[in-house]
Amino acid sequence: MAEVLDWIRTAERYDLNVLPIVDEGGVMLGIVTVDDLMDVAEGEFTEDMFRLAGISWSDEELGRSARILDASLPRVLKLRLPWLLVALPGGLMAGGVVGQFEETLEAIVFLAFFIPVVMDMGGNVGTQASTIFVRGFALGHITPENVWGHVWREGRTGLSVGLIVGVVAGAAAWAWQGLFEMGMVIFLSMVGTCTIASVVGFIIPWLAHKAGKDPAAVAGPFITTIKDVSGLLIYFGLATWLLGALL
């Protein structure tokens, strides 16, 4: 895939429609069209999307989505279960965070109503960020030279998303519970969670690539764990601070 990306970058740099293929002696063996290169890149991107979803295949099966529907149950479990098990410790850690704030939940029961709101939004933002990275990296748009610029931009995007959805969700929480402080908890939780999820969703696949691992395959479980634990800590920390009078 790296060689294909180099060819695509060369074609873009020199505005070429075809690339010559030569042997070690410089004798031309044939040509490759840019359309063919883009088809290969698209296939690799499709492969990465399957891996991002926790589905891995042998080399000859990669990119063949029909195999997902035709595989037997044991085969499906073999392909999907290992990556899901990686995420299990993350779920236990998130549960441990909730357990640390058990007294807060018992005193302010309605805090439990908004946990899915904060967690789901963080998950959606993190998934978007990691998908953008995988696609950009597969197509050669994200390189070692510009990756941190993209991370900075993604952080600003997450912050902006958090501010917008935070205002909406915070206003809804305020109207529902009749507590301005509850609205602020939701607003600030959305801002913090979306910002962290966006940055983590971009950085984790990049770090996986630098470590020689498949970015799409390892990103999901680690992003989920970091996003869940950090989101819950932000949420309950703010609730303990701003709603302390109710405890």
Backbone torsions as a table, in degrees:
resi	resn	phi	psi	omega
1	MET	NA	-37.9	-179.7
2	ALA	-61.2	-39.7	179.4
3	GLU	-65.4	-40.4	178.3
4	VAL	-62.6	-42.7	178.7
5	LEU	-62.4	-38.3	177.3
6	ASP	-63.0	-40.6	178.8
7	TRP	-64.2	-42.2	-179.8
8	ILE	-63.5	-43.1	179.2
9	ARG	-62.9	-39.6	178.3
10	THR	-62.9	-43.4	179.3
11	ALA	-63.3	-39.7	178.7
12	GLU	-67.9	-40.1	-175.9
13	ARG	-65.0	-39.8	-175.9
14	TYR	-105.9	9.5	176.9
15	ASP	54.6	51.8	-178.3
16	LEU	-100.9	145.6	174.9
17	ASN	-95.6	-24.2	178.8
18	VAL	-137.0	153.9	175.7
19	LEU	-122.6	133.3	178.0
20	PRO	-77.3	145.5	174.9
21	ILE	-110.6	121.0	-177.2
22	VAL	-121.9	157.8	176.3
23	ASP	-88.9	-174.3	-176.9
24	GLU	-62.9	-24.0	179.6
25	GLY	-89.2	2.7	179.3
26	GLY	85.1	8.0	178.5
27	VAL	-83.1	128.8	-177.2
28	MET	-72.1	128.1	179.5
29	LEU	-98.4	-21.7	-177.9
30	GLY	166.9	-165.9	179.8
31	ILE	-133.1	158.8	173.2
32	VAL	-126.5	128.5	179.7
33	THR	-84.0	155.4	177.9
34	VAL	-62.3	-35.5	178.0
35	ASP	-59.3	-40.9	178.1
36	ASP	-65.0	-40.6	179.1
37	LEU	-63.4	-41.1	-180.0
38	MET	-67.1	-34.0	176.7
39	ASP	-63.4	-41.5	178.6
40	VAL	-65.0	-44.6	179.6
41	ALA	-62.0	-39.3	178.9
42	GLU	-64.6	-38.9	177.1
43	GLY	-63.4	-40.2	177.7
44	GLU	-65.7	-38.2	178.3
45	PHE	-64.1	-41.7	177.6
46	THR	-60.5	-41.1	177.1
47	GLU	-59.6	-45.2	-179.5
48	ASP	-64.0	-35.5	179.2
49	MET	-65.8	-38.4	176.5
50	PHE	-64.5	-41.6	179.9
51	ARG	-67.0	-36.5	177.9
52	LEU	-61.9	-30.8	177.8
53	ALA	-81.9	0.5	178.4
54	GLY	89.7	23.3	-178.5
55	ILE	-117.9	121.1	178.9
56	SER	-121.4	148.5	-175.4
57	TRP	-135.4	163.6	172.2
58	SER	-70.4	165.6	-172.5
59	ASP	-56.4	-41.9	-176.7
60	GLU	-74.1	-13.6	-178.0
61	GLU	-98.7	-15.2	-174.3
62	LEU	-59.3	137.0	178.0
63	GLY	82.1	-2.2	-179.0
64	ARG	-99.9	89.5	-172.0
65	SER	-65.9	-23.6	-179.6
66	ALA	-62.4	-27.1	-179.6
67	ARG	-63.2	-28.2	-180.0
68	ILE	-63.4	-40.0	-178.2
69	LEU	-77.5	-30.3	-174.3
70	ASP	-90.2	-14.9	-175.1
71	ALA	-67.8	150.1	176.2
72	SER	-73.5	163.6	-179.3
73	LEU	-58.9	-45.8	177.8
74	PRO	-59.6	-37.2	179.5
75	ARG	-66.8	-42.4	178.8
76	VAL	-61.7	-44.4	179.3
77	LEU	-63.5	-39.2	-180.0
78	LYS	-63.5	-36.3	-176.8
79	LEU	-80.3	-34.1	-171.6
80	ARG	-102.0	-32.6	-171.6
81	LEU	-63.8	-39.8	-177.4
82	PRO	-56.1	-43.5	-178.7
83	TRP	-71.2	-30.4	176.9
84	LEU	-70.3	-34.5	178.2
85	LEU	-67.4	-28.9	176.7
86	VAL	-61.4	-34.7	-178.0
87	ALA	-77.8	-14.9	-175.9
88	LEU	-60.9	-46.6	177.7
89	PRO	-59.0	-33.1	177.5
90	GLY	-63.5	-39.6	176.8
91	GLY	-64.6	-38.2	177.8
92	LEU	-66.8	-37.1	176.8
93	MET	-64.5	-42.1	178.3
94	ALA	-63.0	-39.1	176.0
95	GLY	-63.2	-35.4	177.4
96	GLY	-64.9	-35.4	176.9
97	VAL	-64.0	-45.1	178.2
98	VAL	-60.3	-40.2	179.5
99	GLY	-62.1	-34.1	179.0
100	GLN	-66.0	-23.6	-179.5
101	PHE	-109.6	29.4	-178.1
102	GLU	-59.6	-42.6	-179.5
103	GLU	-64.3	-37.8	177.6
104	THR	-63.3	-42.2	179.1
105	LEU	-65.5	-39.0	179.8
106	GLU	-66.0	-35.5	-179.2
107	ALA	-78.4	-34.6	-178.6
108	ILE	-125.4	83.1	-172.0
109	VAL	-61.5	-36.1	-174.2
110	PHE	-68.3	-8.9	173.6
111	LEU	-60.0	-32.3	-179.2
112	ALA	-64.6	-26.1	-177.0
113	PHE	-63.5	-30.0	-170.7
114	PHE	-101.3	-3.1	178.7
115	ILE	-58.5	-48.3	179.8
116	PRO	-60.8	-32.6	-179.9
117	VAL	-62.3	-49.1	-178.5
118	VAL	-67.1	-45.4	-177.9
119	MET	-65.5	-44.1	-178.1
120	ASP	-65.3	-41.8	179.7
121	MET	-64.8	-42.1	176.2
122	GLY	-61.2	-40.3	178.7
123	GLY	-64.1	-42.0	179.4
124	ASN	-64.3	-43.2	179.9
125	VAL	-66.0	-42.5	178.7
126	GLY	-63.4	-39.7	177.9
127	THR	-65.1	-42.7	177.0
128	GLN	-59.2	-46.1	-177.5
129	ALA	-63.1	-45.1	-178.9
130	SER	-67.7	-35.5	177.6
131	THR	-65.7	-41.8	177.8
132	ILE	-61.6	-41.0	179.2
133	PHE	-64.6	-49.2	-176.9
134	VAL	-59.5	-43.4	-180.0
135	ARG	-66.0	-47.1	-178.8
136	GLY	-64.0	-38.1	179.4
137	PHE	-70.5	-41.8	-179.3
138	ALA	-63.5	-32.9	-178.7
139	LEU	-92.4	0.3	176.5
140	GLY	83.9	9.5	-179.4
141	HIS	-81.3	-22.9	177.2
142	ILE	-108.8	122.0	-176.4
143	THR	-128.6	166.9	177.2
144	PRO	-56.9	-27.4	-178.0
145	GLU	-75.0	-29.8	-174.2
146	ASN	-117.1	3.3	-171.6
147	VAL	-62.3	-40.2	-176.2
148	TRP	-73.3	-27.1	171.4
149	GLY	-64.1	-39.2	177.2
150	HIS	-68.3	-36.6	177.5
151	VAL	-62.2	-44.9	178.8
152	TRP	-60.7	-43.5	179.2
153	ARG	-64.8	-39.8	179.9
154	GLU	-66.7	-36.3	176.2
155	GLY	-62.2	-42.7	177.5
156	ARG	-65.3	-36.3	177.4
157	THR	-64.1	-45.4	178.7
158	GLY	-61.4	-40.4	177.6
159	LEU	-62.4	-43.8	-180.0
160	SER	-64.0	-43.9	177.9
161	VAL	-61.1	-44.1	180.0
162	GLY	-61.1	-40.3	178.9
163	LEU	-63.8	-42.6	-176.8
164	ILE	-70.1	-53.3	-178.4
165	VAL	-70.5	-26.9	177.8
166	GLY	-65.4	-39.9	177.8
167	VAL	-62.9	-45.3	-179.1
168	VAL	-64.8	-51.2	-177.8
169	ALA	-67.1	-38.7	179.1
170	GLY	-64.6	-40.6	177.4
171	ALA	-64.4	-39.6	178.3
172	ALA	-64.5	-42.3	179.2
173	ALA	-65.3	-39.6	178.0
174	TRP	-62.6	-46.2	-179.9
175	ALA	-66.4	-37.1	-176.3
176	TRP	-70.6	-48.2	-174.4
177	GLN	-95.9	-11.8	-180.0
178	GLY	70.2	22.4	-179.3
179	LEU	-124.3	116.8	177.1
180	PHE	-60.8	-37.4	-179.6
181	GLU	-61.3	-37.6	178.8
182	MET	-65.5	-39.5	175.7
183	GLY	-60.2	-39.5	179.1
184	MET	-68.1	-38.0	177.1
185	VAL	-58.5	-47.5	-179.0
186	ILE	-66.3	-44.1	-179.3
187	PHE	-58.9	-53.0	-177.5
188	LEU	-67.3	-34.3	177.3
189	SER	-64.5	-41.2	178.2
190	MET	-63.5	-44.0	-179.7
191	VAL	-61.1	-50.2	-178.3
192	GLY	-66.1	-45.1	-176.7
193	THR	-66.8	-43.8	-178.9
194	CYS	-66.3	-38.1	178.9
195	THR	-65.1	-48.3	-179.7
196	ILE	-64.3	-45.0	-178.2
197	ALA	-61.8	-38.9	-179.6
198	SER	-65.9	-45.6	-179.6
199	VAL	-67.9	-45.8	-179.5
200	VAL	-63.6	-40.2	179.4
201	GLY	-62.0	-22.2	178.6
202	PHE	-93.6	-39.8	-173.8
203	ILE	-75.8	-41.0	-175.4
204	ILE	-57.7	-48.1	177.5
205	PRO	-60.9	-35.6	179.4
206	TRP	-67.0	-44.2	178.3
207	LEU	-64.0	-37.0	176.7
208	ALA	-61.6	-42.4	177.3
209	HIS	-62.8	-43.5	-179.9
210	LYS	-63.7	-29.0	179.6
211	ALA	-85.0	1.9	179.0
212	GLY	82.8	16.9	179.1
213	LYS	-104.2	164.0	178.3
214	ASP	-74.8	115.2	-177.1
215	PRO	-57.6	-42.3	-176.4
216	ALA	-69.4	-32.3	-174.9
217	ALA	-75.4	-35.3	-173.5
218	VAL	-99.4	-12.4	-171.6
219	ALA	-65.5	-50.4	-171.7
220	GLY	-51.8	-55.9	-177.7
221	PRO	-60.1	-41.5	-178.2
222	PHE	-71.6	-39.4	177.5
223	ILE	-62.4	-44.6	-179.7
224	THR	-60.1	-45.5	-178.9
225	THR	-62.6	-50.7	-177.9
226	ILE	-63.4	-43.4	-178.7
227	LYS	-64.5	-44.0	-178.4
228	ASP	-65.9	-49.1	-177.2
229	VAL	-64.4	-47.2	-179.2
230	SER	-66.5	-39.4	179.5
231	GLY	-63.1	-42.8	179.6
232	LEU	-67.9	-39.8	177.7
233	LEU	-62.3	-42.7	177.9
234	ILE	-63.2	-46.7	-175.4
235	TYR	-62.4	-52.9	-177.3
236	PHE	-73.0	-31.0	175.9
237	GLY	-63.6	-44.3	177.3
238	LEU	-66.3	-38.9	-179.9
239	ALA	-64.4	-42.2	178.9
240	THR	-64.5	-35.3	-178.9
241	TRP	-75.8	-51.3	-172.7
242	LEU	-84.2	-23.2	-179.3
243	LEU	-111.4	20.8	-177.0
244	GLY	-56.6	-27.9	-179.0
245	ALA	-67.5	-19.9	-178.8
246	LEU	-90.5	-7.5	-176.8
247	LEU	-78.6	NA	NA
